[in-house]
Amino acid sequence: MPTLTKHKVGTREEWLTERIALLEAEKELTQRSDELAQMRQELPWLRVEKEYRFDTEAGTVSLPELFQGRSQLMVYHFMFGPEYAAGCPSCSMIADGFNGFVPHLANHDVTLCAVSLAPLAKLKAYEQRMGWSFPWASSHDSSFNHDFNVSITEEQQKQGGFEYNYRRSRQKMDTLPPPVVQFATMCGTDGPTYIRERPGMSTFVMEDGVVYHTYSTYARGLDGLWGAYQWLDRAPKGRNESGVWWKRRDEYGRV
């Protein structure tokens, strides 16, 4: 019977030959990834001089207190601005994996915590909706988000020119791409308000009571944390997307 697929079809021997060639390329990528991890760890540390305060379920705490007695802190900069009615769908998809990681990291001297600019009450309500239990703090009354280049003010936005992902960026408000408008609507806000928040991840270490900033990554640098995409990259059809297809996990099937 002739095949109906448009994809290349071969014999077991042909498949095995190409699979072994791919395995060598995968090994090279793994080795390079190990080298990059070492480079991250060798970056110089930056002493954190500012005193930041965060609202948490346990009350108002300092940056050192976010460590929860451990020596390492990893912060996911979750896009949830004060004007949002709900968290960013992309950040939500990434954060869906946090519950399972938190206890493993905690038992390896690492605290994982999300931080957002929205007030704590909004974060707690959304947390309950999504069924999450990982640490999540509000930086609503501090400059933490702005200092780590994941939030900009309305005035900065009007003036244009701000730093994100280690470069100066200027995004025109009248040319927002459709996915941004779609996400803004999903967050209950408008496009310009939505993009005043940006995703990212920052890591810190504490030695002798002193906190140091060690690493931050943004934009596509977060791909490795997006667990669903790691699975899709190994699926027969890959990411197979022509636009925004994902929703919050409790929204699939809704009309």
SULSULHU-V68528 format. One record per pair of residues at least 6 apart in sequence whose C-alpha atoms are under 6 Angstrom apart, sorted by the first residue. I is the first residue (numbers start at 1). GAP is how many residues later the second one is. D is the distance in Angstrom with one decimal. If there is no record, write none. Layout:
# SULSULHU-V68528
I_GAP_D ; I_GAP_D
This chain:
# SULSULHU-V68528
45_167_5.7 ; 45_168_5.8 ; 45_169_5.0 ; 46_166_5.1 ; 46_167_5.0 ; 47_165_4.3 ; 48_163_5.7 ; 48_164_5.3 ; 52_10_5.7 ; 52_11_5.8 ; 53_8_5.6 ; 53_9_4.7 ; 54_6_5.4 ; 54_7_5.3 ; 54_83_6.0 ; 54_84_5.5 ; 54_85_5.0 ; 55_82_5.6 ; 55_83_5.0 ; 56_81_4.9 ; 67_6_5.5 ; 67_44_5.8 ; 70_39_5.2 ; 71_134_5.6 ; 71_135_5.1 ; 72_38_4.8 ; 72_132_5.8 ; 72_133_4.5 ; 73_37_5.7 ; 73_38_4.8 ; 73_130_5.7 ; 73_131_5.1 ; 74_38_4.9 ; 74_128_6.0 ; 74_129_4.4 ; 75_38_5.0 ; 75_39_5.4 ; 75_126_5.6 ; 75_127_5.2 ; 76_38_4.6 ; 76_125_4.5 ; 77_37_6.0 ; 77_38_5.3 ; 77_122_5.5 ; 77_123_4.9 ; 77_124_5.5 ; 78_13_5.9 ; 78_37_5.9 ; 78_38_5.3 ; 78_121_5.9 ; 79_9_5.5 ; 79_118_5.5 ; 79_119_5.9 ; 79_120_5.7 ; 80_7_4.9 ; 80_36_5.6 ; 80_38_5.7 ; 81_36_5.3 ; 81_37_4.8 ; 82_36_4.0 ; 84_103_5.5 ; 84_104_5.9 ; 84_105_5.9 ; 85_102_5.5 ; 85_103_5.1 ; 86_101_4.9 ; 89_158_5.9 ; 89_159_5.5 ; 94_132_4.9 ; 99_35_5.5 ; 113_22_4.9 ; 113_23_5.5 ; 114_22_4.6 ; 115_21_5.7 ; 115_22_4.8 ; 115_23_5.7 ; 116_22_5.2 ; 116_23_6.0 ; 117_21_5.6 ; 117_22_5.0 ; 117_23_4.7 ; 118_22_5.8 ; 119_19_5.8 ; 119_21_5.7 ; 120_18_5.3 ; 145_6_5.3 ; 149_15_5.8 ; 150_47_5.7 ; 150_48_4.6 ; 151_45_5.6 ; 151_46_4.6 ; 152_44_5.2 ; 160_10_5.5 ; 161_8_5.4 ; 161_9_4.8 ; 162_6_5.3 ; 162_7_5.3 ; 163_6_5.8 ; 165_53_5.5 ; 181_10_5.2 ; 184_6_5.3 ; 184_7_5.2 ; 184_10_5.3 ; 200_17_5.6 ; 200_18_4.3 ; 201_15_5.5 ; 201_16_5.4 ; 202_13_5.6 ; 202_14_4.1 ; 203_11_5.6 ; 203_12_5.2 ; 204_8_5.5 ; 204_9_4.5 ; 204_10_5.4 ; 205_6_5.7 ; 205_7_5.3 ; 232_6_5.1 ; 232_7_5.3
